[in-house]
């Protein structure tokens, strides 16, 4: 997976890059955020599927600026019980500019409907799942309201726009509060699917003021068994 920020140049996150590459990025007005910045979000102890977690089945390998990951868990009891969440360690701040994630799913199985991508706050607070349905979550804290300012914002199910084997581009505009998604199929151009995050960000701002929390968001994606994702 690959994240690129296309706002004003700042400090690069993740692995170091060469001076030549840094100069080229600066001239283009880009800040590169490496795929290696993505980390597994720990599962909470109060998660209903805690007993079905198999963290050893999540495999991630970095190849230059990209990350290849797959989930080899065998789910014999609960479909989606061994799904995992990966979140970037590089925070996105409201007003910063545009961030971009490119990814490709090479193969998926019966848990493909659980694949999703979205925004979250405070990744270190962990993640929980419900049985048999998509959506990462965790118990609400002070100031958070159900359906409005929850810590996870699911942009959409990847299956709504994903074409297996075709690269999917996700662009988050933190100035316009909008997410654009489109498939980058060779030789073809398609209109992006656009999702507004303005209301969620406004509600998160209200909740953070009440709790004196941080006004930052992180990208996340869910990796289900048989999912081989590559940026």
MARBASE-594700 format. One line per field, with one value per residue (C-alpha): residue number from 1; x negated, y, z. Coordinates in Angstrom, 2 decimals, padded with zeros to 5 digits. Layout:
% residues N
k = c(NUM;...)
east = c(X;...)
north = c(Y;...)
up = c(Z;...)
***
This chain:
% residues 231
k = c(1;2;3;4;5;6;7;8;9;10;11;12;13;14;15;16;17;18;19;20;21;22;23;24;25;26;27;28;29;30;31;32;33;34;35;36;37;38;39;40;41;42;43;44;45;46;47;48;49;50;51;52;53;54;55;56;57;58;59;60;61;62;63;64;65;66;67;68;69;70;71;72;73;74;75;76;77;78;79;80;81;82;83;84;85;86;87;88;89;90;91;92;93;94;95;96;97;98;99;100;101;102;103;104;105;106;107;108;109;110;111;112;113;114;115;116;117;118;119;120;121;122;123;124;125;126;127;128;129;130;131;132;133;134;135;136;137;138;139;140;141;142;143;144;145;146;147;148;149;150;151;152;153;154;155;156;157;158;159;160;161;162;163;164;165;166;167;168;169;170;171;172;173;174;175;176;177;178;179;180;181;182;183;184;185;186;187;188;189;190;191;192;193;194;195;196;197;198;199;200;201;202;203;204;205;206;207;208;209;210;211;212;213;214;215;216;217;218;219;220;221;222;223;224;225;226;227;228;229;230;231)
east = c(000.00;-001.19;-000.17;-001.09;-000.36;000.03;000.24;-002.69;-005.93;-006.49;-008.32;-008.24;-007.01;-008.15;-011.41;-014.06;-014.39;-017.39;-018.30;-017.58;-014.12;-013.37;-014.39;-012.17;-009.21;-009.75;-009.82;-006.55;-004.97;-004.62;-005.36;-005.68;-004.27;-005.57;-003.45;-005.67;-003.99;-000.97;-000.74;001.66;004.27;004.52;007.80;009.48;010.06;013.77;014.15;016.80;014.44;011.32;011.04;010.97;008.06;004.99;002.44;-000.24;001.78;001.28;-001.78;-003.24;-006.27;-007.65;-008.95;-010.56;-007.74;-004.95;-003.57;-002.25;000.02;002.20;004.25;003.76;006.14;008.47;011.88;013.68;016.22;016.90;016.46;014.52;013.42;009.76;009.95;007.32;007.08;004.02;003.65;001.00;-001.20;-001.19;001.60;003.68;004.58;007.63;006.63;003.32;004.22;004.60;003.53;003.60;003.69;003.26;004.03;004.87;006.57;005.13;007.42;010.29;012.55;015.94;015.04;014.50;017.65;015.82;013.09;013.31;011.32;011.87;010.63;010.10;008.84;006.41;005.32;003.61;007.03;007.61;010.43;013.47;015.75;019.28;020.16;021.10;021.18;018.65;017.48;014.58;015.61;014.97;016.97;017.70;015.82;016.86;018.28;018.71;022.20;023.42;023.78;022.19;018.77;017.76;013.97;014.17;015.55;016.17;015.80;017.38;017.02;014.20;016.47;018.64;015.90;013.17;012.26;010.08;006.55;007.09;005.43;007.82;006.92;008.29;007.72;008.56;008.81;008.48;009.16;012.38;013.43;013.98;012.84;012.58;012.20;011.58;010.14;006.91;007.48;004.84;006.13;009.41;010.65;013.63;015.42;014.48;016.93;016.99;017.85;018.11;016.47;017.40;020.12;017.99;015.02;017.25;018.74;015.28;014.15;017.06;016.31;012.61;013.32;015.45;012.78;009.72;008.57;006.37;007.81;006.12;007.25;005.49;006.24;007.13;008.07;009.45;007.62;009.83;008.68;007.71;007.13;003.88;003.49;000.72;000.06)
north = c(000.00;003.45;006.81;010.12;013.56;016.17;019.23;021.47;019.56;018.46;015.74;012.31;009.40;005.79;004.67;007.19;008.05;009.16;012.84;012.69;011.23;013.78;016.63;015.31;015.02;018.53;019.97;018.18;019.43;015.89;014.26;010.49;008.35;004.80;001.67;000.50;003.13;000.80;-001.20;-003.76;-002.28;-004.41;-006.15;-005.03;-007.41;-006.56;-007.57;-010.26;-012.05;-011.79;-015.59;-016.05;-013.70;-015.18;-012.37;-014.77;-015.30;-011.68;-011.39;-008.09;-007.54;-004.23;-003.91;-000.51;001.98;-000.61;-003.14;-006.59;-008.15;-011.23;-013.05;-016.82;-017.58;-020.58;-019.61;-022.83;-021.33;-017.63;-015.96;-012.75;-013.79;-013.48;-010.25;-007.63;-003.85;-002.04;001.68;004.15;005.58;008.91;011.18;013.28;016.71;018.64;021.44;019.83;018.96;015.73;012.23;009.29;005.55;003.14;-000.53;-003.70;-006.87;-009.86;-012.51;-012.71;-015.38;-015.72;-012.96;-010.43;-008.52;-007.56;-005.65;-001.93;001.26;004.31;006.80;006.31;008.17;006.93;003.58;002.58;002.31;-000.86;-002.28;-004.52;-006.36;-007.66;-011.22;-011.72;-008.08;-005.54;-002.50;-001.85;-000.25;000.14;001.40;005.12;007.50;010.80;013.18;010.52;009.90;006.77;007.31;010.76;010.96;007.32;006.70;004.72;006.22;003.58;005.27;002.29;-001.42;-002.08;-004.47;-001.51;-000.19;-002.82;-004.78;-007.72;-007.34;-003.69;-000.87;001.26;004.85;006.51;010.26;012.07;015.84;017.20;020.76;019.97;017.17;014.75;011.30;010.24;006.63;005.30;002.25;002.81;000.33;000.60;002.54;003.47;006.43;006.45;009.09;008.85;007.86;010.74;010.56;013.55;013.29;016.86;015.89;013.20;015.57;018.29;015.85;014.55;018.12;018.62;015.33;016.14;019.54;017.87;015.26;017.48;014.90;015.10;016.45;013.94;011.02;007.92;005.79;002.16;-000.89;-004.28;-007.42;-010.50;-014.11;-015.02;-011.30;-010.48;-006.74;-004.82;-001.14)
up = c(000.00;-000.83;000.58;-001.02;000.33;-002.39;-000.19;000.70;001.40;004.99;006.89;005.18;007.29;007.24;005.69;004.58;000.90;-001.12;-001.46;-005.20;-004.62;-001.88;-004.20;-006.99;-004.62;-003.30;-006.81;-007.58;-004.35;-002.99;000.35;000.10;002.90;002.59;002.68;005.54;007.74;008.01;011.25;012.65;014.98;018.14;018.89;022.07;024.98;024.96;021.29;020.80;018.37;020.51;020.86;017.08;016.45;014.75;014.53;013.28;010.08;009.00;006.75;005.56;003.37;002.22;-001.32;-001.84;-001.17;-001.35;001.12;000.23;002.86;003.14;005.75;005.81;008.69;008.33;009.63;010.49;012.93;012.29;008.90;009.51;012.98;012.00;010.00;010.77;010.55;009.22;009.92;008.84;011.60;009.74;010.91;008.52;009.84;008.75;006.39;005.38;001.79;-000.18;000.78;-001.62;-001.10;-004.03;-003.45;-005.32;-004.11;-005.95;-004.46;-002.01;-000.54;001.11;003.57;000.77;001.81;005.00;003.16;003.84;003.97;006.11;008.67;012.38;015.42;018.06;016.51;019.77;021.45;019.43;017.35;017.88;015.44;015.44;014.43;010.77;009.68;008.41;010.28;012.63;015.92;019.63;022.64;022.54;024.79;026.34;023.76;021.04;019.65;017.81;014.07;014.23;015.87;016.21;016.16;012.90;009.70;007.07;003.70;001.98;001.44;-000.99;-002.86;-003.91;-006.23;-006.25;-009.36;-008.35;-009.70;-010.70;-008.77;-006.74;-005.92;-002.78;-002.43;000.81;000.52;004.06;002.89;001.04;003.47;000.61;-000.44;-004.10;-005.26;-008.76;-010.49;-012.39;-015.20;-017.98;-020.97;-019.33;-017.33;-015.01;-012.97;-009.28;-006.58;-004.11;-000.41;001.92;005.35;006.36;008.83;010.49;010.83;012.28;014.79;015.63;016.26;018.66;020.44;020.70;022.19;024.87;025.60;024.94;022.39;019.31;016.05;013.75;011.60;010.27;007.23;007.85;005.82;006.85;005.71;005.73;005.25;001.64;000.96;-000.78;-000.97;-002.62;-003.14)
***
